[in-house]
């Protein structure tokens, strides 16, 4: 990032200052050590530890009055900075003019080069002839603005390719303007906003970076740099529990390790989940006349001959629960079940978990687990992955929570093999053994026990990690299909039949895509975990 060479004023931030803002002081007031700190800082700010200096811990003084000499020096510094930028400019590759439209292609190449130069100049381009590339090209080539625009449009690639290529190339080009230290400075600033829950837009972020660090580029360039650094303006979905709870972090690591092991051993991995559908599933948006909303119809519409329009879509009323198991190649046909709630419409809740209970889940699994065994190829272990909903965790018997003689005897009788295995490893008495055993180790679930008797292993996804299940993507595709093909007048039975037909006809390639999509998500999370572990090891070695 280029800056004016040795301006008369310098930006200073004191670490012990009562004010969080910057100071602007004369450069000649800095010591040689402070000048060295200023030159090393990528944003042109000297960060100085002022200790107990009370004079520097007051509010910043106003900058000195602008004199003619200062103004001239500032303009000279600005022109020198522009000269440094121009000296380091590079060109881009262009298409060689051929054919009957060589003149337009030459014009197109010229405009492309001018736009590239404007991008490299950053904010310095605003007050120069590069501020408006179209007008500059018109003056250089002696043609009208319409001819310049025609040349740009005529040689553009296809719309789809142009959108992707231009976006990626512009983002990449903008990011090259920043050094690694400057990128990290911007990311750290954004991370601080996340930690403080401080909302920001491109405009406010640009203002903060410009004020605090002297960021010299335009807001649009900042936007492209953020996109190139894999930042996006999207729905807020960050869940801190998945990132800060140690038990979930350990569960996630254990789950990913187990899944890698099962895939390596050639296990036949299936996934189970539930979702909901409702009557009248249709799109919530559609092309309507602008005067077909209820307010305008009541006041200005013709009540005898009202204009037609799409009826309002609703997600209320009677619902049904969809249950299914997906294998590596299909939605298991025998597993597809859609249960209509028997509650009145007024009592139906948005969350289907409120009226699907553990008994319904148990009956469903008693029917489906033998089907999974039947679908499992010979020589492969059957694995069923489920989420951690409470209805999936009905225990065979409760684990004692206190140590009495009756509890101790019951524990030894029920878990003889478990106790023998632990005693073989630990030379401790039974009471001490129980204190060291986690209650979660002793829990035995009804469905898991039944599945084990059939040779099916049950694996649970960590909490807040539904993205690890391919069937979640199937549910999303199902609801898109139902909304695209449905009408607001459809009865629940019609929606139910439509959903069953969709799930039964799901192609193998579609299912394979969902499995690969989950693998990509797992690989991305594992790469982040590896980086975190490496950083943790490095910090531990530095401490040692």
C-alpha positions as CSV (number, residue, x, y, z in Angstrom):
1,X,0.0,0.0,0.0
2,X,1.7,3.2,-1.2
3,X,1.9,6.3,0.9
4,X,3.3,9.9,0.6
5,X,7.1,9.9,1.4
6,X,7.7,11.5,4.8
7,X,4.8,13.9,5.2
8,X,5.2,16.8,7.7
9,X,2.6,15.3,10.0
10,X,2.5,11.8,11.5
11,X,-0.3,9.6,13.0
12,X,0.4,8.4,16.5
13,X,-1.6,6.0,18.8
14,X,-0.6,5.9,22.5
15,X,-1.2,2.6,24.2
16,X,-2.0,4.2,27.5
17,X,-4.0,7.1,26.2
18,X,-7.4,7.9,27.7
19,X,-8.7,8.6,24.2
20,X,-9.1,5.8,21.7
21,X,-8.6,8.1,18.7
22,X,-5.4,9.0,16.8
23,X,-3.1,11.9,17.4
24,X,-1.8,14.0,14.5
25,X,1.6,15.6,15.5
26,X,4.5,17.1,13.7
27,X,6.9,14.4,12.5
28,X,10.0,16.2,13.7
29,X,8.7,15.8,17.3
30,X,9.2,12.0,17.1
31,X,12.4,10.3,18.2
32,X,14.5,8.1,15.9
33,X,13.0,5.0,17.5
34,X,9.5,6.3,17.1
35,X,10.2,7.2,13.4
36,X,11.4,3.7,12.9
37,X,8.2,2.3,14.3
38,X,6.2,4.6,12.1
39,X,8.1,3.5,8.9
40,X,7.6,-0.2,9.8
41,X,3.8,0.1,10.4
42,X,2.0,-0.9,7.2
43,X,-0.8,1.6,7.9
44,X,1.6,4.5,8.6
45,X,0.7,4.7,12.4
46,X,3.3,4.9,15.2
47,X,2.1,2.8,18.1
48,X,3.9,4.2,21.2
49,X,3.9,3.1,24.8
50,X,3.8,6.4,26.6
51,X,4.1,4.9,30.1
52,X,3.1,7.4,32.8
53,X,3.4,10.4,30.6
54,X,0.3,12.3,31.7
55,X,0.7,14.9,29.0
56,X,0.1,12.3,26.3
57,X,-2.9,10.8,28.2
58,X,-5.2,13.8,27.7
59,X,-7.6,14.4,24.8
60,X,-5.8,14.9,21.5
61,X,-5.1,18.5,20.5
62,X,-6.3,20.0,17.3
63,X,-3.8,19.8,14.4
64,X,-1.7,22.9,13.8
65,X,-3.3,25.5,11.4
66,X,-2.7,25.0,7.7
67,X,-0.2,27.4,6.3
68,X,0.7,28.1,2.7
69,X,4.0,26.2,3.2
70,X,2.2,23.2,4.7
71,X,-0.4,23.2,1.9
72,X,2.3,23.3,-0.8
73,X,4.2,20.5,0.9
74,X,1.1,18.4,1.2
75,X,0.3,18.8,-2.5
76,X,3.9,17.9,-3.3
77,X,3.7,14.8,-1.2
78,X,0.5,13.8,-2.9
79,X,1.9,14.2,-6.4
80,X,5.0,12.2,-5.3
81,X,2.7,9.5,-4.0
82,X,0.8,9.4,-7.3
83,X,4.1,9.2,-9.1
84,X,5.1,6.2,-7.0
85,X,1.9,4.5,-7.9
86,X,2.2,5.2,-11.6
87,X,5.8,3.9,-11.6
88,X,4.7,0.5,-10.3
89,X,1.6,0.1,-12.6
90,X,1.3,-3.0,-14.7
91,X,-0.8,-3.8,-17.8
92,X,-3.1,-6.7,-18.4
93,X,-3.2,-9.1,-21.3
94,X,-5.8,-8.3,-24.0
95,X,-7.1,-10.0,-27.1
96,X,-5.3,-9.5,-30.3
97,X,-7.5,-7.6,-32.8
98,X,-8.5,-9.8,-35.8
99,X,-11.3,-9.9,-38.3
100,X,-13.6,-7.2,-39.5
101,X,-14.0,-5.5,-36.1
102,X,-10.4,-4.8,-35.3
103,X,-11.1,-1.1,-34.7
104,X,-13.7,-1.9,-32.1
105,X,-11.5,-4.5,-30.5
106,X,-8.6,-2.0,-30.3
107,X,-11.0,0.4,-28.6
108,X,-12.1,-2.3,-26.2
109,X,-8.5,-3.2,-25.3
110,X,-7.8,0.5,-24.6
111,X,-10.7,0.8,-22.3
112,X,-9.7,-2.4,-20.5
113,X,-6.2,-1.1,-19.9
114,X,-7.6,2.2,-18.6
115,X,-9.9,0.4,-16.2
116,X,-6.9,-1.6,-15.0
117,X,-4.9,1.5,-14.4
118,X,-7.7,3.1,-12.5
119,X,-8.0,0.1,-10.2
120,X,-4.3,0.3,-9.4
121,X,-4.4,4.0,-8.6
122,X,-7.0,3.5,-5.9
123,X,-8.4,6.7,-4.4
124,X,-5.8,8.8,-6.3
125,X,-7.8,8.2,-9.4
126,X,-10.7,10.2,-8.1
127,X,-9.2,13.7,-8.8
128,X,-7.5,12.7,-12.1
129,X,-8.6,12.0,-15.7
130,X,-8.8,8.3,-14.7
131,X,-11.8,9.1,-12.6
132,X,-14.1,8.6,-15.6
133,X,-12.7,5.9,-17.9
134,X,-15.4,6.3,-20.6
135,X,-14.8,10.0,-21.0
136,X,-11.0,9.4,-21.0
137,X,-11.3,6.8,-23.7
138,X,-13.6,9.1,-25.8
139,X,-10.9,11.8,-25.6
140,X,-8.0,9.5,-26.4
141,X,-9.6,7.7,-29.4
142,X,-11.7,10.6,-30.7
143,X,-15.0,8.7,-30.6
144,X,-18.4,9.2,-28.9
145,X,-19.3,7.7,-25.6
146,X,-21.9,5.5,-27.3
147,X,-19.1,4.0,-29.5
148,X,-17.0,3.3,-26.4
149,X,-19.9,1.6,-24.7
150,X,-20.7,-0.4,-27.9
151,X,-17.1,-1.6,-28.0
152,X,-17.3,-2.8,-24.4
153,X,-20.5,-4.7,-25.0
154,X,-19.7,-6.3,-28.3
155,X,-16.7,-8.2,-27.2
156,X,-17.9,-9.3,-23.8
157,X,-18.1,-13.2,-23.2
158,X,-21.3,-15.0,-22.6
159,X,-23.4,-13.7,-19.7
160,X,-22.8,-16.6,-17.3
161,X,-19.0,-16.8,-18.0
162,X,-18.7,-13.0,-17.8
163,X,-20.4,-12.8,-14.4
164,X,-18.2,-15.5,-12.8
165,X,-14.9,-14.6,-14.5
166,X,-15.2,-10.9,-13.9
167,X,-16.3,-11.2,-10.3
168,X,-13.4,-13.5,-9.4
169,X,-10.8,-11.6,-11.4
170,X,-11.8,-8.3,-9.9
171,X,-11.8,-9.6,-6.4
172,X,-8.4,-11.3,-6.9
173,X,-7.0,-8.1,-8.5
174,X,-8.2,-6.0,-5.6
175,X,-6.8,-8.4,-3.0
176,X,-3.3,-8.1,-4.6
177,X,-3.2,-4.5,-3.5
178,X,-2.9,-5.6,0.1
179,X,0.1,-7.1,1.8
180,X,-0.3,-10.1,4.2
181,X,0.0,-7.9,7.2
182,X,-2.7,-5.5,5.9
183,X,-5.1,-8.4,5.2
184,X,-4.6,-9.7,8.7
185,X,-5.2,-6.2,10.1
186,X,-8.6,-6.0,8.3
187,X,-9.6,-9.5,9.4
188,X,-8.6,-8.7,13.0
189,X,-10.8,-5.6,12.9
190,X,-13.7,-7.6,11.6
191,X,-13.2,-10.3,14.2
192,X,-13.3,-7.6,16.9
193,X,-16.6,-6.4,15.5
194,X,-17.9,-10.0,15.7
195,X,-16.8,-10.4,19.3
196,X,-18.4,-7.1,20.3
197,X,-21.5,-7.8,18.3
198,X,-21.0,-4.5,16.5
199,X,-22.8,-4.3,13.2
200,X,-21.1,-2.7,10.3
201,X,-21.7,-2.1,6.6
202,X,-19.1,-1.6,3.8
203,X,-19.5,2.2,4.3
204,X,-18.9,2.2,8.1
205,X,-16.1,-0.4,7.9
206,X,-14.4,1.7,5.2
207,X,-14.7,4.8,7.4
208,X,-13.2,3.0,10.4
209,X,-10.3,1.5,8.4
210,X,-9.6,4.9,6.8
211,X,-9.7,6.7,10.1
212,X,-7.8,4.3,12.2
213,X,-5.3,2.8,9.8
214,X,-5.2,5.2,6.8
215,X,-6.9,2.7,4.4
216,X,-6.5,4.4,1.0
217,X,-8.9,2.6,-1.4
218,X,-12.5,3.0,-2.2
219,X,-15.5,1.2,-0.6
220,X,-16.0,-0.8,-3.8
221,X,-12.4,-2.0,-3.7
222,X,-12.8,-2.9,0.0
223,X,-15.9,-4.9,-0.9
224,X,-14.0,-6.9,-3.5
225,X,-11.1,-7.5,-1.1
226,X,-13.6,-8.9,1.5
227,X,-15.2,-11.2,-1.0
228,X,-11.7,-12.4,-2.0
229,X,-11.0,-13.2,1.6
230,X,-14.1,-15.4,1.7
231,X,-16.3,-12.9,3.6
232,X,-19.9,-12.4,2.6
233,X,-23.0,-10.4,3.7
234,X,-25.3,-13.2,4.6
235,X,-27.9,-14.3,7.2
236,X,-26.5,-14.3,10.7
237,X,-26.3,-18.0,11.6
238,X,-23.2,-18.2,13.8
239,X,-23.8,-20.5,16.8
240,X,-21.2,-19.9,19.6
241,X,-22.1,-23.2,21.3
242,X,-20.5,-25.2,18.5
243,X,-17.3,-23.2,18.8
244,X,-16.8,-22.6,22.6
245,X,-18.3,-25.6,24.4
246,X,-15.5,-28.1,25.0
247,X,-17.7,-31.1,25.2
248,X,-19.2,-30.4,21.8
249,X,-15.7,-29.7,20.3
250,X,-14.5,-33.1,21.6
251,X,-17.7,-34.8,20.4
252,X,-17.2,-33.3,16.9
253,X,-13.6,-34.5,16.7
254,X,-14.6,-38.0,17.9
255,X,-17.4,-38.1,15.4
256,X,-15.2,-37.1,12.4
257,X,-12.5,-39.6,13.4
258,X,-15.1,-42.4,13.7
259,X,-16.7,-41.5,10.3
260,X,-13.3,-41.6,8.6
261,X,-12.6,-45.0,10.2
262,X,-16.0,-46.4,9.2
263,X,-15.6,-45.2,5.6
264,X,-12.1,-46.7,5.5
265,X,-13.5,-50.0,6.7
266,X,-16.2,-49.9,4.0
267,X,-19.2,-49.5,6.3
268,X,-22.6,-49.1,4.8
269,X,-23.6,-45.7,6.2
270,X,-27.2,-44.6,6.3
271,X,-28.7,-41.4,7.8
272,X,-32.1,-40.9,9.5
273,X,-34.0,-37.7,10.2
274,X,-37.5,-36.2,10.4
275,X,-39.0,-33.0,8.9
276,X,-42.5,-31.6,8.3
277,X,-44.8,-30.6,5.5
278,X,-48.1,-28.8,5.6
279,X,-51.2,-28.4,3.4
280,X,-51.2,-25.8,0.7
281,X,-47.4,-25.7,0.3
282,X,-46.6,-23.3,-2.5
283,X,-44.2,-20.4,-3.2
284,X,-44.6,-17.4,-1.0
285,X,-43.6,-15.0,-3.9
286,X,-45.0,-14.7,-7.4
287,X,-45.6,-12.1,-10.1
288,X,-48.7,-10.1,-9.2
289,X,-50.3,-6.8,-10.2
290,X,-49.1,-4.0,-7.9
291,X,-52.6,-3.2,-6.9
292,X,-53.8,-6.7,-5.8
293,X,-52.9,-6.4,-2.1
294,X,-55.9,-6.3,0.3
295,X,-55.5,-2.6,1.2
296,X,-55.6,-1.4,-2.5
297,X,-58.5,-3.8,-3.4
298,X,-60.6,-2.5,-0.5
299,X,-60.0,1.2,-1.4
300,X,-59.5,1.5,-5.1
301,X,-60.2,-1.9,-6.6
302,X,-63.3,-2.8,-8.6
303,X,-65.1,-5.2,-6.2
304,X,-67.4,-6.4,-9.0
305,X,-64.5,-7.4,-11.3
306,X,-61.4,-7.6,-9.1
307,X,-58.0,-8.3,-10.7
308,X,-56.8,-11.9,-10.3
309,X,-53.7,-12.6,-8.3
310,X,-51.9,-15.4,-6.5
311,X,-53.5,-16.2,-3.1
312,X,-51.3,-15.6,-0.1
313,X,-49.3,-18.7,0.9
314,X,-49.5,-20.0,4.4
315,X,-47.4,-22.2,6.6
316,X,-50.1,-22.7,9.3
317,X,-52.7,-25.3,9.8
318,X,-52.5,-29.1,9.5
319,X,-49.0,-30.6,9.3
320,X,-47.5,-34.0,8.7
321,X,-44.2,-35.5,9.9
322,X,-41.9,-37.0,7.2
323,X,-39.6,-39.8,8.3
324,X,-37.0,-41.5,6.0
325,X,-33.6,-43.1,5.9
326,X,-31.2,-42.4,3.1
327,X,-28.6,-45.0,2.0
328,X,-25.6,-44.5,-0.3
329,X,-27.8,-44.8,-3.5
330,X,-31.4,-44.1,-2.6
331,X,-34.0,-43.1,-0.1
332,X,-34.9,-46.5,1.4
333,X,-38.4,-47.1,0.1
334,X,-39.6,-49.0,3.1
335,X,-38.4,-46.2,5.4
336,X,-40.6,-43.5,3.9
337,X,-43.4,-42.7,6.3
338,X,-45.5,-39.5,6.6
339,X,-47.6,-39.2,9.8
340,X,-50.4,-36.7,9.9
341,X,-50.8,-35.0,13.3
342,X,-54.0,-35.7,15.1
343,X,-54.0,-32.5,17.0
344,X,-56.4,-29.7,16.1
345,X,-55.1,-27.0,13.7
346,X,-55.0,-24.5,16.5
347,X,-52.7,-26.7,18.6
348,X,-50.2,-27.6,15.9
349,X,-46.8,-26.1,16.7
350,X,-44.1,-25.0,14.3
351,X,-41.6,-27.4,15.8
352,X,-42.7,-31.0,14.9
353,X,-40.6,-32.3,17.8
354,X,-43.2,-31.1,20.1
355,X,-45.8,-33.6,19.0
356,X,-43.5,-36.5,17.8
357,X,-42.6,-38.6,20.8
358,X,-40.1,-41.3,21.7
359,X,-42.7,-44.1,21.4
360,X,-43.4,-43.1,17.7
361,X,-39.7,-43.1,17.0
362,X,-39.3,-46.5,18.7
363,X,-42.1,-48.1,16.7
364,X,-40.7,-46.6,13.5
365,X,-37.2,-48.0,14.1
366,X,-38.5,-51.5,15.0
367,X,-39.9,-51.5,11.4
368,X,-37.0,-49.9,9.6
369,X,-33.9,-51.4,11.2
370,X,-34.5,-54.9,9.7
371,X,-34.9,-53.2,6.3
372,X,-31.5,-51.5,6.7
373,X,-30.0,-54.9,7.5
374,X,-31.6,-56.4,4.4
375,X,-30.3,-53.5,2.2
376,X,-26.7,-53.8,3.5
377,X,-24.4,-55.5,1.1
378,X,-22.7,-58.7,2.3
379,X,-19.5,-58.2,4.2
380,X,-20.2,-54.6,5.1
381,X,-21.2,-53.2,8.6
382,X,-24.5,-51.5,8.7
383,X,-24.3,-48.0,10.4
384,X,-27.2,-45.7,11.0
385,X,-26.4,-42.0,11.8
386,X,-29.1,-40.0,13.7
387,X,-29.2,-36.7,15.5
388,X,-29.2,-36.1,19.2
389,X,-32.8,-35.2,19.7
390,X,-34.2,-36.2,23.1
391,X,-36.8,-38.5,21.5
392,X,-34.0,-40.7,20.1
393,X,-32.5,-41.2,23.6
394,X,-34.9,-43.3,25.6
395,X,-32.8,-45.3,28.0
396,X,-33.2,-48.9,29.1
397,X,-32.8,-47.9,32.7
398,X,-31.8,-44.8,34.6
399,X,-28.2,-44.5,35.9
400,X,-28.0,-44.0,39.6
401,X,-27.1,-40.5,40.7
402,X,-26.0,-41.3,44.3
403,X,-24.0,-44.0,46.1
404,X,-26.0,-46.3,48.3
405,X,-25.5,-50.0,49.0
406,X,-28.5,-51.0,46.9
407,X,-27.4,-48.8,44.0
408,X,-23.9,-50.2,44.2
409,X,-25.1,-53.8,44.1
410,X,-27.5,-53.1,41.3
411,X,-24.7,-51.4,39.3
412,X,-22.3,-54.4,39.7
413,X,-25.1,-56.9,38.8
414,X,-26.1,-55.0,35.6
415,X,-22.7,-54.0,34.4
416,X,-20.5,-57.0,35.3
417,X,-18.5,-57.0,32.1
418,X,-18.1,-53.2,32.2
419,X,-16.8,-53.3,35.8
420,X,-14.4,-56.2,35.1
421,X,-12.9,-54.3,32.2
422,X,-12.4,-51.2,34.3
423,X,-11.0,-53.1,37.3
424,X,-8.4,-54.8,35.0
425,X,-7.1,-51.3,34.2
426,X,-7.4,-49.5,37.5
427,X,-6.4,-50.8,41.0
428,X,-9.2,-49.1,42.9
429,X,-12.2,-50.2,44.9
430,X,-15.7,-50.3,43.5
431,X,-16.9,-47.1,45.1
432,X,-13.9,-45.1,43.8
433,X,-14.5,-46.8,40.4
434,X,-18.0,-45.5,40.2
435,X,-17.0,-42.0,41.0
436,X,-14.5,-42.0,38.0
437,X,-17.1,-43.4,35.5
438,X,-19.1,-40.9,33.5
439,X,-22.8,-41.5,33.6
440,X,-22.9,-41.1,29.8
441,X,-20.7,-44.2,29.6
442,X,-23.3,-46.3,31.3
443,X,-26.4,-45.1,29.4
444,X,-28.0,-47.8,27.3
445,X,-30.6,-46.7,24.8
446,X,-33.6,-48.9,23.9
447,X,-33.3,-48.5,20.1
448,X,-29.5,-48.8,20.2
449,X,-29.8,-52.1,22.0
450,X,-32.3,-53.4,19.5
451,X,-30.1,-52.2,16.6
452,X,-27.0,-53.9,18.1
453,X,-28.9,-57.2,18.3
454,X,-29.5,-56.9,14.5
455,X,-25.8,-56.0,13.8
456,X,-26.5,-52.3,13.2
457,X,-24.3,-49.6,14.8
458,X,-26.0,-46.4,15.9
459,X,-23.9,-43.2,15.6
460,X,-25.0,-39.8,16.9
461,X,-24.2,-36.5,15.2
462,X,-22.9,-33.8,17.7
463,X,-25.4,-31.1,18.7
464,X,-25.7,-28.1,16.4
465,X,-24.1,-30.1,13.5
466,X,-27.0,-31.0,11.3
467,X,-24.8,-30.1,8.2
468,X,-23.1,-33.5,8.8
469,X,-26.3,-35.3,7.6
470,X,-27.0,-35.7,3.8
471,X,-30.7,-36.1,4.4
472,X,-30.9,-32.5,5.6
473,X,-30.1,-31.5,2.0
474,X,-32.8,-33.9,0.8
475,X,-35.4,-32.2,3.0
476,X,-34.4,-28.8,1.5
477,X,-34.8,-30.2,-2.0
478,X,-38.1,-31.9,-1.1
479,X,-39.6,-28.6,0.2
480,X,-38.4,-26.7,-2.8
481,X,-40.2,-29.3,-5.0
482,X,-43.4,-29.2,-3.0
483,X,-43.5,-25.3,-3.1
484,X,-42.7,-25.2,-6.8
485,X,-45.4,-27.7,-7.8
486,X,-48.1,-27.0,-5.1
487,X,-51.1,-24.7,-4.9
488,X,-52.4,-22.9,-1.8
489,X,-55.6,-24.9,-2.1
490,X,-53.9,-28.3,-2.0
491,X,-55.1,-30.6,0.8
492,X,-52.6,-32.3,3.1
493,X,-53.3,-35.7,1.5
494,X,-52.3,-34.4,-1.9
495,X,-49.1,-32.8,-0.5
496,X,-48.4,-36.1,1.2
497,X,-48.7,-38.2,-1.9
498,X,-46.5,-35.7,-3.8
499,X,-43.8,-35.9,-1.2
500,X,-43.8,-39.8,-1.2
501,X,-43.5,-39.9,-5.0
502,X,-40.6,-37.4,-4.9
503,X,-38.7,-39.3,-2.3
504,X,-39.2,-42.7,-4.0
505,X,-38.0,-41.4,-7.3
506,X,-34.9,-39.6,-6.0
507,X,-32.1,-40.6,-8.3
508,X,-28.8,-42.2,-7.3
509,X,-26.8,-39.3,-8.6
510,X,-28.8,-36.9,-6.4
511,X,-28.1,-39.0,-3.3
512,X,-24.5,-39.3,-4.2
513,X,-24.3,-35.5,-4.5
514,X,-25.6,-35.0,-1.0
515,X,-23.0,-37.5,0.4
516,X,-20.2,-35.8,-1.4
517,X,-21.5,-32.4,-0.2
518,X,-21.3,-33.6,3.4
519,X,-17.8,-35.0,2.8
520,X,-16.7,-31.5,1.6
521,X,-18.1,-29.9,4.7
522,X,-16.3,-32.4,7.0
523,X,-13.0,-31.9,5.1
524,X,-13.3,-28.1,5.5
525,X,-14.0,-28.4,9.3
526,X,-11.1,-30.9,9.7
527,X,-8.7,-28.5,8.0
528,X,-9.7,-25.7,10.4
529,X,-9.3,-28.1,13.3
530,X,-5.8,-29.0,12.1
531,X,-4.9,-25.4,11.9
532,X,-6.2,-24.7,15.4
533,X,-4.3,-27.7,16.8
534,X,-1.1,-26.5,15.1
535,X,-1.5,-23.0,16.4
536,X,-2.1,-24.4,19.9
537,X,1.0,-26.6,19.7
538,X,3.1,-23.6,18.5
539,X,1.8,-21.4,21.4
540,X,2.6,-24.2,23.9
541,X,6.1,-24.6,22.5
542,X,6.6,-20.8,22.8
543,X,5.5,-20.9,26.4
544,X,7.9,-23.7,27.2
